[in-house]
Amino acid sequence: MVAQDLVGQRIKAIRRQRGLSQAQLAHPELSDSYVSLIESGKRTPTPAVLELLAQKLDCSLTYLVNGVTAEQMQELEVGLSFARMALENGEVAEARRRYAELLADNSLAGLASLRQDAQYGFALALEACGELGEAIAVLSELSESEAVTAERKIAVALAMCRCHRERGDFSAAVEVGEAVLADVGSGAWTDGLVELGATLLLAYLVRGDLLRAGHFANELLAAAEGLGSPRATVASCWNAALVAEKAGRGEEAMSLIERALAIHSETGDQRNLARLHQAYAFTMLRVRPSDVEKARDLLLRAARDYDETSTSTSDKARCSLSLAYAELTMDHPEDAAEHASAARDLIGESSGGMHMDAYLLLSQAHHLLHRDEESDAELSKVSSWLKDAPQTRKLADKWMAVAELRDRAGDQDLSVDAYKRALACAGL
């Protein structure tokens, strides 16, 4: 039902409550036929006419337009403000509860803009709580709304692309990002489109499409250069750095991510700054392993900041995995096991392969601690998951890790089998 139909229905209902005919309501400023057309939804009244009708009906203009009183409108806006504040402060369960209560309020039904705000916030809260499937369902509904603006459409697509990627559904992530870029991004680049593009770029990367990711990274960097804005520069440099590192251009990756960090430190929010510190530290671990202590300190800082923001469960788990890797590099297996266990508890067994990374790190830590039974059990779990998964190129690295750990444990037959599976995944 369109807005003018709802406005007409409200005018008709209040007129009848007041015991007025259409002619009585119309006289002397309007014609009764015009009032009839408004009530049937065939005419859209101007703001001046709406204000006149509100005076004649002795009701608020806010109610005629939105179906709520001014007091109800204020309560809804305050409720949204508190929900948004809870999300920004990292109280994600509280934010989810508040947004859910707002969406259950019938007063919000006729307020398209506020309802969209509540739906979008609810989806982000669900994502932060690790409920990715539920978040995608809410975002899908929001994306199909006829009244959604281009800016909102981009933000929704970005969140959907990210949620699909974190679930491990890389094809869906790419499909969402490419569809909106083709639809909305037919004109000039904007900050929002570059940020969506950067999210899509990471989906290409984790899907294993390094060639496409490399070309698209250059396109995004050029677009950001043309815009000259901090938002676009940070987004493009950040994810282009991940592509460069994956392609073996480590120092180029460090340069790009350091540029992003320098800009974001002055202009960005705490959550994304923490995520950028985490990405910088992880890149440092791989490119400059001698700086492992500096990388670990950056990761610990990111973890503290995450506790005060609305970051997702996946981000927290990824930070814990990076800390486990850093502690193993520093020969601190006890600390590594603690961080890997924290990651495992956060993500369970359904987060795009991160659960396998957690168990691989746990197995390595327990092997160094001479807890052989635990190490073997964790490797067996990973092997079982890998055998059940589609044998894509992306799994080759995990099979290689299993093979190396089996070799260290002296399990030659299992090690050889894992090496063969890694080669098969790589197409060799």
C-alpha positions as a Markdown table, in Angstrom:
| # | Residue | x | y | z |
|---|---|---|---|---|
| 1 | Met | 0.0 | 0.0 | 0.0 |
| 2 | Val | 1.5 | 3.4 | -1.1 |
| 3 | Ala | 1.8 | 6.3 | 1.3 |
| 4 | Gln | -1.0 | 8.4 | -0.3 |
| 5 | Asp | -3.5 | 5.5 | 0.2 |
| 6 | Leu | -2.6 | 5.4 | 3.9 |
| 7 | Val | -2.9 | 9.1 | 4.3 |
| 8 | Gly | -6.3 | 9.0 | 2.6 |
| 9 | Gln | -7.5 | 6.2 | 4.9 |
| 10 | Arg | -6.4 | 8.1 | 8.0 |
| 11 | Ile | -8.3 | 11.2 | 6.8 |
| 12 | Lys | -11.4 | 9.1 | 6.1 |
| 13 | Ala | -11.2 | 7.4 | 9.5 |
| 14 | Ile | -10.8 | 10.5 | 11.5 |
| 15 | Arg | -13.5 | 12.4 | 9.5 |
| 16 | Arg | -16.0 | 9.6 | 10.4 |
| 17 | Gln | -14.9 | 9.6 | 14.0 |
| 18 | Arg | -15.7 | 13.3 | 14.1 |
| 19 | Gly | -19.1 | 12.8 | 12.5 |
| 20 | Leu | -18.3 | 14.9 | 9.4 |
| 21 | Ser | -19.3 | 14.4 | 5.8 |
| 22 | Gln | -16.8 | 15.0 | 3.0 |
| 23 | Ala | -18.6 | 18.2 | 2.1 |
| 24 | Gln | -18.4 | 19.5 | 5.7 |
| 25 | Leu | -14.7 | 18.7 | 5.9 |
| 26 | Ala | -14.1 | 20.4 | 2.5 |
| 27 | His | -16.1 | 23.6 | 3.0 |
| 28 | Pro | -15.2 | 26.3 | 2.3 |
| 29 | Glu | -11.5 | 25.9 | 1.1 |
| 30 | Leu | -11.8 | 22.6 | -0.8 |
| 31 | Ser | -14.4 | 20.8 | -2.9 |
| 32 | Asp | -16.0 | 17.6 | -1.6 |
| 33 | Ser | -14.9 | 15.8 | -4.8 |
| 34 | Tyr | -11.3 | 16.7 | -4.0 |
| 35 | Val | -11.6 | 15.3 | -0.5 |
| 36 | Ser | -13.1 | 12.1 | -2.0 |
| 37 | Leu | -10.2 | 11.7 | -4.4 |
| 38 | Ile | -7.7 | 12.2 | -1.5 |
| 39 | Glu | -9.5 | 9.6 | 0.7 |
| 40 | Ser | -9.6 | 7.1 | -2.2 |
| 41 | Gly | -5.8 | 7.5 | -2.8 |
| 42 | Lys | -6.3 | 9.0 | -6.2 |
| 43 | Arg | -4.9 | 12.4 | -5.3 |
| 44 | Thr | -1.8 | 13.3 | -3.3 |
| 45 | Pro | -2.5 | 16.3 | -1.1 |
| 46 | Thr | 0.0 | 19.1 | -0.9 |
| 47 | Pro | 1.7 | 19.9 | 2.4 |
| 48 | Ala | -0.5 | 23.0 | 2.7 |
| 49 | Val | -3.7 | 20.9 | 2.2 |
| 50 | Leu | -2.5 | 18.3 | 4.7 |
| 51 | Glu | -1.9 | 21.0 | 7.3 |
| 52 | Leu | -5.4 | 22.5 | 6.6 |
| 53 | Leu | -7.1 | 19.0 | 6.9 |
| 54 | Ala | -5.2 | 18.4 | 10.2 |
| 55 | Gln | -6.6 | 21.6 | 11.6 |
| 56 | Lys | -10.1 | 20.8 | 10.5 |
| 57 | Leu | -9.9 | 17.3 | 11.9 |
| 58 | Asp | -8.3 | 18.5 | 15.1 |
| 59 | Cys | -5.4 | 16.0 | 14.8 |
| 60 | Ser | -1.7 | 16.3 | 14.4 |
| 61 | Leu | -0.1 | 16.7 | 11.0 |
| 62 | Thr | 2.4 | 14.0 | 12.1 |
| 63 | Tyr | -0.4 | 11.5 | 12.5 |
| 64 | Leu | -1.9 | 12.2 | 9.1 |
| 65 | Val | 1.4 | 11.8 | 7.4 |
| 66 | Asn | 2.9 | 8.9 | 9.3 |
| 67 | Gly | 0.1 | 7.3 | 11.3 |
| 68 | Val | 1.6 | 8.1 | 14.6 |
| 69 | Thr | 1.3 | 11.0 | 17.0 |
| 70 | Ala | 4.2 | 13.4 | 17.6 |
| 71 | Glu | 4.8 | 11.7 | 21.0 |
| 72 | Gln | 4.9 | 8.3 | 19.4 |
| 73 | Met | 7.3 | 9.6 | 16.7 |
| 74 | Gln | 9.6 | 11.0 | 19.4 |
| 75 | Glu | 9.5 | 7.7 | 21.3 |
| 76 | Leu | 10.5 | 5.7 | 18.2 |
| 77 | Glu | 13.3 | 8.1 | 17.3 |
| 78 | Val | 14.7 | 7.9 | 20.9 |
| 79 | Gly | 14.4 | 4.1 | 20.7 |
| 80 | Leu | 16.4 | 4.0 | 17.5 |
| 81 | Ser | 19.0 | 6.3 | 19.0 |
| 82 | Phe | 19.5 | 4.0 | 22.0 |
| 83 | Ala | 19.7 | 0.9 | 19.8 |
| 84 | Arg | 22.2 | 2.6 | 17.6 |
| 85 | Met | 24.2 | 3.7 | 20.7 |
| 86 | Ala | 24.2 | 0.1 | 22.1 |
| 87 | Leu | 25.5 | -1.2 | 18.7 |
| 88 | Glu | 28.3 | 1.4 | 18.5 |
| 89 | Asn | 29.4 | 0.7 | 22.1 |
| 90 | Gly | 29.7 | -3.0 | 21.4 |
| 91 | Glu | 26.6 | -4.0 | 23.4 |
| 92 | Val | 25.5 | -6.2 | 20.5 |
| 93 | Ala | 23.0 | -8.4 | 22.3 |
| 94 | Glu | 21.4 | -5.4 | 23.8 |
| 95 | Ala | 21.3 | -3.7 | 20.3 |
| 96 | Arg | 19.7 | -6.8 | 18.8 |
| 97 | Arg | 17.0 | -6.8 | 21.5 |
| 98 | Arg | 16.2 | -3.1 | 21.1 |
| 99 | Tyr | 16.0 | -3.3 | 17.3 |
| 100 | Ala | 13.8 | -6.3 | 17.4 |
| 101 | Glu | 11.4 | -4.5 | 19.8 |
| 102 | Leu | 11.2 | -1.6 | 17.5 |
| 103 | Leu | 10.5 | -3.7 | 14.5 |
| 104 | Ala | 7.7 | -5.5 | 16.4 |
| 105 | Asp | 6.1 | -2.1 | 17.1 |
| 106 | Asn | 3.1 | -1.5 | 14.7 |
| 107 | Ser | 3.7 | 2.2 | 14.9 |
| 108 | Leu | 6.8 | 1.8 | 12.8 |
| 109 | Ala | 4.8 | 0.1 | 9.9 |
| 110 | Gly | 4.0 | 3.4 | 8.1 |
| 111 | Leu | 7.3 | 5.1 | 8.7 |
| 112 | Ala | 9.4 | 3.8 | 5.8 |
| 113 | Ser | 12.6 | 5.7 | 6.6 |
| 114 | Leu | 12.6 | 4.8 | 10.3 |
| 115 | Arg | 11.7 | 1.2 | 9.6 |
| 116 | Gln | 14.6 | 0.9 | 7.1 |
| 117 | Asp | 16.9 | 2.4 | 9.8 |
| 118 | Ala | 15.7 | -0.2 | 12.3 |
| 119 | Gln | 16.0 | -3.1 | 9.8 |
| 120 | Tyr | 19.5 | -2.1 | 8.8 |
| 121 | Gly | 20.6 | -1.7 | 12.4 |
| 122 | Phe | 19.0 | -5.0 | 13.3 |
| 123 | Ala | 20.9 | -6.8 | 10.5 |
| 124 | Leu | 24.2 | -5.3 | 11.7 |
| 125 | Ala | 23.4 | -6.3 | 15.3 |
| 126 | Leu | 22.7 | -9.9 | 14.1 |
| 127 | Glu | 25.9 | -9.9 | 12.1 |
| 128 | Ala | 27.9 | -8.7 | 15.2 |
| 129 | Cys | 26.3 | -11.5 | 17.2 |
| 130 | Gly | 27.4 | -14.1 | 14.6 |
| 131 | Glu | 23.9 | -14.8 | 13.3 |
| 132 | Leu | 24.9 | -14.4 | 9.7 |
| 133 | Gly | 22.0 | -16.3 | 8.1 |
| 134 | Glu | 19.4 | -14.2 | 10.0 |
| 135 | Ala | 21.3 | -11.0 | 9.1 |
| 136 | Ile | 21.2 | -11.9 | 5.4 |
| 137 | Ala | 17.5 | -12.6 | 5.5 |
| 138 | Val | 16.8 | -9.1 | 7.0 |
| 139 | Leu | 19.1 | -7.4 | 4.5 |
| 140 | Ser | 17.5 | -9.3 | 1.6 |
| 141 | Glu | 14.1 | -8.0 | 2.7 |
| 142 | Leu | 15.4 | -4.5 | 3.0 |
| 143 | Ser | 17.1 | -4.6 | -0.4 |
| 144 | Glu | 13.8 | -5.5 | -2.1 |
| 145 | Ser | 12.0 | -2.4 | -0.7 |
| 146 | Glu | 10.8 | 0.0 | -3.4 |
| 147 | Ala | 11.5 | 3.0 | -1.3 |
| 148 | Val | 15.2 | 2.2 | -0.5 |
| 149 | Thr | 17.6 | 5.0 | -1.6 |
| 150 | Ala | 20.7 | 4.4 | -3.7 |
| 151 | Glu | 22.9 | 5.1 | -0.8 |
| 152 | Arg | 21.0 | 2.7 | 1.4 |
| 153 | Lys | 21.1 | 0.1 | -1.4 |
| 154 | Ile | 24.9 | 0.3 | -1.5 |
| 155 | Ala | 25.2 | 0.0 | 2.3 |
| 156 | Val | 22.8 | -3.0 | 2.4 |
| 157 | Ala | 24.7 | -4.7 | -0.5 |
| 158 | Leu | 28.0 | -4.2 | 1.3 |
| 159 | Ala | 26.7 | -5.8 | 4.5 |
| 160 | Met | 25.2 | -8.7 | 2.5 |
| 161 | Cys | 28.4 | -9.2 | 0.6 |
| 162 | Arg | 30.4 | -9.3 | 3.9 |
| 163 | Cys | 27.9 | -11.7 | 5.6 |
| 164 | His | 27.9 | -14.1 | 2.6 |
| 165 | Arg | 31.7 | -14.0 | 2.6 |
| 166 | Glu | 32.0 | -14.7 | 6.3 |
| 167 | Arg | 29.7 | -17.7 | 5.9 |
| 168 | Gly | 32.0 | -19.1 | 3.2 |
| 169 | Asp | 29.5 | -18.5 | 0.3 |
| 170 | Phe | 31.9 | -16.6 | -1.9 |
| 171 | Ser | 29.8 | -16.9 | -5.0 |
| 172 | Ala | 26.8 | -15.3 | -3.3 |
| 173 | Ala | 29.1 | -12.5 | -2.0 |
| 174 | Val | 30.4 | -11.8 | -5.5 |
| 175 | Glu | 26.9 | -12.0 | -7.0 |
| 176 | Val | 25.5 | -9.4 | -4.6 |
| 177 | Gly | 28.4 | -7.0 | -5.0 |
| 178 | Glu | 28.6 | -7.2 | -8.8 |
| 179 | Ala | 24.8 | -6.8 | -9.2 |
| 180 | Val | 24.6 | -3.5 | -7.2 |
| 181 | Leu | 27.8 | -2.1 | -8.8 |
| 182 | Ala | 26.3 | -2.8 | -12.2 |
| 183 | Asp | 22.9 | -1.3 | -11.2 |
| 184 | Val | 23.9 | 1.7 | -9.0 |
| 185 | Gly | 27.4 | 2.2 | -10.2 |
| 186 | Ser | 26.7 | 2.9 | -13.8 |
| 187 | Gly | 27.8 | 6.5 | -13.4 |
| 188 | Ala | 30.7 | 8.0 | -11.5 |
| 189 | Trp | 32.4 | 6.3 | -8.5 |
| 190 | Thr | 31.4 | 7.5 | -5.0 |
| 191 | Asp | 32.8 | 6.7 | -1.6 |
| 192 | Gly | 30.1 | 4.2 | -0.9 |
| 193 | Leu | 30.7 | 2.4 | -4.2 |
| 194 | Val | 34.4 | 2.2 | -3.6 |
| 195 | Glu | 33.7 | 0.7 | -0.2 |
| 196 | Leu | 31.4 | -1.8 | -1.8 |
| 197 | Gly | 34.0 | -2.5 | -4.4 |
| 198 | Ala | 36.6 | -3.1 | -1.7 |
| 199 | Thr | 34.3 | -5.7 | 0.0 |
| 200 | Leu | 33.7 | -7.4 | -3.4 |
| 201 | Leu | 37.5 | -7.3 | -4.0 |
| 202 | Leu | 38.0 | -9.4 | -0.8 |
| 203 | Ala | 35.4 | -11.8 | -1.9 |
| 204 | Tyr | 37.3 | -12.3 | -5.2 |
| 205 | Leu | 40.5 | -12.9 | -3.2 |
| 206 | Val | 39.1 | -15.4 | -0.7 |
| 207 | Arg | 37.4 | -17.2 | -3.6 |
| 208 | Gly | 40.8 | -17.7 | -5.1 |
| 209 | Asp | 40.3 | -15.5 | -8.2 |
| 210 | Leu | 43.6 | -13.7 | -7.8 |
| 211 | Leu | 43.7 | -12.5 | -11.4 |
| 212 | Arg | 40.3 | -10.8 | -11.2 |
| 213 | Ala | 41.2 | -9.4 | -7.8 |
| 214 | Gly | 44.5 | -7.9 | -9.1 |
| 215 | His | 42.7 | -6.1 | -12.0 |
| 216 | Phe | 39.9 | -4.9 | -9.8 |
| 217 | Ala | 42.3 | -3.7 | -7.1 |
| 218 | Asn | 44.0 | -1.4 | -9.7 |
| 219 | Glu | 40.6 | -0.2 | -10.8 |
| 220 | Leu | 39.6 | 0.7 | -7.3 |
| 221 | Leu | 42.9 | 2.4 | -6.5 |
| 222 | Ala | 42.4 | 4.6 | -9.6 |
| 223 | Ala | 38.8 | 5.4 | -8.7 |
| 224 | Ala | 39.9 | 6.4 | -5.1 |
| 225 | Glu | 42.7 | 8.6 | -6.6 |
| 226 | Gly | 40.1 | 10.3 | -8.7 |
| 227 | Leu | 37.8 | 10.9 | -5.8 |
| 228 | Gly | 40.6 | 12.1 | -3.5 |
| 229 | Ser | 38.5 | 11.3 | -0.4 |
| 230 | Pro | 39.8 | 9.6 | 2.8 |
| 231 | Arg | 37.0 | 7.0 | 2.8 |
| 232 | Ala | 37.7 | 5.8 | -0.7 |
| 233 | Thr | 41.5 | 5.9 | -0.2 |
| 234 | Val | 41.3 | 3.8 | 3.0 |
| 235 | Ala | 38.9 | 1.3 | 1.5 |
| 236 | Ser | 40.9 | 0.8 | -1.7 |
| 237 | Cys | 44.4 | 0.7 | -0.2 |
| 238 | Trp | 43.3 | -1.6 | 2.6 |
| 239 | Asn | 42.0 | -4.4 | 0.5 |
| 240 | Ala | 44.4 | -3.8 | -2.4 |
| 241 | Ala | 47.1 | -4.5 | 0.2 |
| 242 | Leu | 45.7 | -7.9 | 0.9 |
| 243 | Val | 45.7 | -8.7 | -2.8 |
| 244 | Ala | 49.3 | -7.5 | -3.1 |
| 245 | Glu | 50.4 | -9.7 | -0.2 |
| 246 | Lys | 48.6 | -12.7 | -1.6 |
| 247 | Ala | 50.4 | -12.2 | -4.9 |
| 248 | Gly | 53.8 | -12.2 | -3.2 |
| 249 | Arg | 54.3 | -8.4 | -3.3 |
| 250 | Gly | 54.9 | -8.1 | 0.4 |
| 251 | Glu | 56.5 | -4.6 | 0.7 |
| 252 | Glu | 53.9 | -3.1 | -1.7 |
| 253 | Ala | 51.2 | -4.6 | 0.6 |
| 254 | Met | 52.9 | -3.0 | 3.6 |
| 255 | Ser | 53.1 | 0.4 | 1.9 |
| 256 | Leu | 49.4 | 0.3 | 0.9 |
| 257 | Ile | 48.1 | -0.7 | 4.3 |
| 258 | Glu | 50.4 | 1.8 | 6.1 |
| 259 | Arg | 48.9 | 4.6 | 3.9 |
| 260 | Ala | 45.4 | 3.4 | 4.8 |
| 261 | Leu | 46.3 | 3.4 | 8.5 |
| 262 | Ala | 47.8 | 6.8 | 8.4 |
| 263 | Ile | 44.7 | 8.3 | 6.9 |
| 264 | His | 42.2 | 6.3 | 9.0 |
| 265 | Ser | 44.0 | 7.1 | 12.2 |
| 266 | Glu | 43.0 | 10.8 | 11.7 |
| 267 | Thr | 39.5 | 10.4 | 10.2 |
| 268 | Gly | 38.1 | 6.9 | 11.0 |
| 269 | Asp | 35.9 | 5.3 | 13.6 |
| 270 | Gln | 37.3 | 3.1 | 16.4 |
| 271 | Arg | 35.8 | -0.2 | 15.0 |
| 272 | Asn | 37.4 | 0.1 | 11.6 |
| 273 | Leu | 40.6 | 1.4 | 13.0 |
| 274 | Ala | 40.8 | -1.8 | 15.2 |
| 275 | Arg | 40.1 | -3.9 | 12.1 |
| 276 | Leu | 42.8 | -2.1 | 10.2 |
| 277 | His | 45.3 | -2.6 | 13.0 |
| 278 | Gln | 44.5 | -6.3 | 12.8 |
| 279 | Ala | 45.0 | -6.4 | 9.1 |
| 280 | Tyr | 48.2 | -4.5 | 9.4 |
| 281 | Ala | 49.5 | -6.8 | 12.1 |
| 282 | Phe | 48.6 | -10.0 | 10.1 |
| 283 | Thr | 50.3 | -8.6 | 7.0 |
| 284 | Met | 53.4 | -7.8 | 9.1 |
| 285 | Leu | 53.5 | -11.3 | 10.5 |
| 286 | Arg | 53.7 | -12.7 | 6.9 |
| 287 | Val | 55.9 | -10.1 | 5.3 |
| 288 | Arg | 58.2 | -9.0 | 8.2 |
| 289 | Pro | 58.2 | -12.0 | 10.6 |
| 290 | Ser | 61.1 | -10.4 | 12.6 |
| 291 | Asp | 58.6 | -7.7 | 13.7 |
| 292 | Val | 56.4 | -10.4 | 15.4 |
| 293 | Glu | 56.4 | -8.6 | 18.8 |
| 294 | Lys | 55.2 | -5.4 | 17.2 |
| 295 | Ala | 52.5 | -7.3 | 15.3 |
| 296 | Arg | 51.3 | -9.1 | 18.5 |
| 297 | Asp | 51.1 | -5.7 | 20.4 |
| 298 | Leu | 49.0 | -4.3 | 17.5 |
| 299 | Leu | 46.7 | -7.4 | 17.7 |
| 300 | Leu | 46.3 | -7.1 | 21.5 |
| 301 | Arg | 45.4 | -3.4 | 21.0 |
| 302 | Ala | 42.8 | -4.4 | 18.3 |
| 303 | Ala | 41.3 | -7.0 | 20.6 |
| 304 | Arg | 40.9 | -4.4 | 23.4 |
| 305 | Asp | 39.2 | -2.0 | 21.0 |
| 306 | Tyr | 36.9 | -4.7 | 19.7 |
| 307 | Asp | 35.5 | -5.2 | 23.2 |
| 308 | Glu | 34.3 | -1.5 | 23.1 |
| 309 | Thr | 32.8 | -1.6 | 19.6 |
| 310 | Ser | 30.1 | -3.3 | 17.5 |
| 311 | Thr | 32.6 | -5.5 | 15.7 |
| 312 | Ser | 31.4 | -8.9 | 14.5 |
| 313 | Thr | 32.1 | -12.3 | 16.0 |
| 314 | Ser | 34.1 | -13.1 | 12.9 |
| 315 | Asp | 36.4 | -10.1 | 13.4 |
| 316 | Lys | 37.1 | -11.1 | 17.0 |
| 317 | Ala | 37.7 | -14.7 | 16.0 |
| 318 | Arg | 40.1 | -13.6 | 13.2 |
| 319 | Cys | 42.0 | -11.4 | 15.7 |
| 320 | Ser | 42.3 | -14.4 | 18.1 |
| 321 | Leu | 43.6 | -16.6 | 15.3 |
| 322 | Ser | 46.2 | -14.0 | 14.4 |
| 323 | Leu | 47.3 | -13.8 | 18.0 |
| 324 | Ala | 47.6 | -17.5 | 18.2 |
| 325 | Tyr | 49.8 | -17.5 | 15.1 |
| 326 | Ala | 52.0 | -14.7 | 16.5 |
| 327 | Glu | 52.4 | -16.6 | 19.8 |
| 328 | Leu | 53.4 | -19.7 | 18.0 |
| 329 | Thr | 56.0 | -17.7 | 16.0 |
| 330 | Met | 57.4 | -16.4 | 19.3 |
| 331 | Asp | 57.5 | -20.0 | 20.7 |
| 332 | His | 54.7 | -19.4 | 23.2 |
| 333 | Pro | 52.5 | -22.5 | 22.7 |
| 334 | Glu | 50.5 | -22.1 | 25.9 |
| 335 | Asp | 49.4 | -18.6 | 24.9 |
| 336 | Ala | 48.8 | -19.7 | 21.3 |
| 337 | Ala | 46.5 | -22.5 | 22.6 |
| 338 | Glu | 44.5 | -20.0 | 24.7 |
| 339 | His | 43.9 | -17.7 | 21.7 |
| 340 | Ala | 43.1 | -20.5 | 19.3 |
| 341 | Ser | 40.6 | -21.9 | 21.8 |
| 342 | Ala | 39.0 | -18.5 | 22.1 |
| 343 | Ala | 38.6 | -18.3 | 18.4 |
| 344 | Arg | 37.1 | -21.8 | 18.2 |
| 345 | Asp | 34.6 | -20.9 | 20.9 |
| 346 | Leu | 33.6 | -17.8 | 19.1 |
| 347 | Ile | 33.0 | -19.3 | 15.6 |
| 348 | Gly | 31.9 | -22.8 | 16.3 |
| 349 | Glu | 32.1 | -24.9 | 13.1 |
| 350 | Ser | 30.4 | -22.9 | 10.4 |
| 351 | Ser | 32.3 | -19.7 | 9.6 |
| 352 | Gly | 33.9 | -20.0 | 6.2 |
| 353 | Gly | 36.8 | -22.3 | 7.1 |
| 354 | Met | 38.0 | -20.3 | 10.2 |
| 355 | His | 37.0 | -23.2 | 12.4 |
| 356 | Met | 39.6 | -25.4 | 10.6 |
| 357 | Asp | 42.2 | -22.7 | 11.1 |
| 358 | Ala | 41.5 | -22.7 | 14.8 |
| 359 | Tyr | 41.9 | -26.4 | 15.1 |
| 360 | Leu | 45.1 | -26.4 | 13.0 |
| 361 | Leu | 46.6 | -23.8 | 15.4 |
| 362 | Leu | 45.4 | -25.7 | 18.4 |
| 363 | Ser | 46.9 | -28.9 | 17.1 |
| 364 | Gln | 50.2 | -27.2 | 16.5 |
| 365 | Ala | 50.2 | -25.6 | 20.0 |
| 366 | His | 49.3 | -28.9 | 21.7 |
| 367 | His | 52.0 | -30.7 | 19.7 |
| 368 | Leu | 54.6 | -28.3 | 21.0 |
| 369 | Leu | 53.2 | -28.8 | 24.5 |
| 370 | His | 53.5 | -32.6 | 24.1 |
| 371 | Arg | 49.8 | -33.1 | 24.4 |
| 372 | Asp | 49.9 | -35.6 | 21.6 |
| 373 | Glu | 46.4 | -37.1 | 22.0 |
| 374 | Glu | 44.7 | -33.6 | 21.8 |
| 375 | Ser | 46.9 | -32.7 | 18.9 |
| 376 | Asp | 46.0 | -35.8 | 17.0 |
| 377 | Ala | 42.2 | -35.5 | 17.8 |
| 378 | Glu | 42.2 | -31.9 | 16.5 |
| 379 | Leu | 44.0 | -32.9 | 13.2 |
| 380 | Ser | 41.6 | -35.7 | 12.7 |
| 381 | Lys | 38.7 | -33.3 | 13.0 |
| 382 | Val | 40.3 | -31.0 | 10.4 |
| 383 | Ser | 41.0 | -33.9 | 8.0 |
| 384 | Ser | 37.4 | -35.1 | 8.3 |
| 385 | Trp | 36.0 | -31.6 | 7.5 |
| 386 | Leu | 38.4 | -31.3 | 4.6 |
| 387 | Lys | 37.4 | -34.7 | 3.1 |
| 388 | Asp | 33.7 | -33.7 | 3.3 |
| 389 | Ala | 34.3 | -30.3 | 1.6 |
| 390 | Pro | 34.5 | -29.6 | -2.1 |
| 391 | Gln | 38.1 | -30.2 | -3.1 |
| 392 | Thr | 38.9 | -26.7 | -4.4 |
| 393 | Arg | 42.2 | -24.9 | -4.8 |
| 394 | Lys | 41.4 | -22.9 | -1.7 |
| 395 | Leu | 41.7 | -26.1 | 0.5 |
| 396 | Ala | 45.2 | -27.0 | -0.8 |
| 397 | Asp | 46.9 | -24.8 | 1.9 |
| 398 | Lys | 44.9 | -26.5 | 4.7 |
| 399 | Trp | 45.8 | -30.0 | 3.5 |
| 400 | Met | 49.5 | -28.8 | 3.3 |
| 401 | Ala | 49.2 | -27.7 | 7.0 |
| 402 | Val | 47.7 | -31.0 | 8.0 |
| 403 | Ala | 50.5 | -32.9 | 6.1 |
| 404 | Glu | 53.3 | -30.9 | 7.8 |
| 405 | Leu | 51.8 | -31.4 | 11.3 |
| 406 | Arg | 51.3 | -35.2 | 10.6 |
| 407 | Asp | 55.0 | -35.3 | 9.5 |
| 408 | Arg | 56.1 | -33.6 | 12.7 |
| 409 | Ala | 54.1 | -36.1 | 14.7 |
| 410 | Gly | 55.8 | -39.0 | 12.8 |
| 411 | Asp | 52.6 | -40.2 | 11.1 |
| 412 | Gln | 54.2 | -40.8 | 7.7 |
| 413 | Asp | 51.3 | -42.5 | 6.0 |
| 414 | Leu | 48.8 | -39.9 | 7.0 |
| 415 | Ser | 51.3 | -37.2 | 6.1 |
| 416 | Val | 51.8 | -38.6 | 2.6 |
| 417 | Asp | 48.0 | -38.9 | 2.1 |
| 418 | Ala | 47.5 | -35.2 | 3.1 |
| 419 | Tyr | 50.3 | -34.1 | 0.7 |
| 420 | Lys | 48.6 | -36.0 | -2.1 |
| 421 | Arg | 45.2 | -34.4 | -1.3 |
| 422 | Ala | 46.9 | -30.9 | -1.3 |
| 423 | Leu | 48.4 | -31.6 | -4.7 |
| 424 | Ala | 45.0 | -32.8 | -6.0 |
| 425 | Cys | 43.3 | -29.6 | -4.8 |
| 426 | Ala | 45.9 | -27.5 | -6.5 |
| 427 | Gly | 45.3 | -29.4 | -9.7 |
| 428 | Leu | 48.7 | -31.1 | -9.8 |
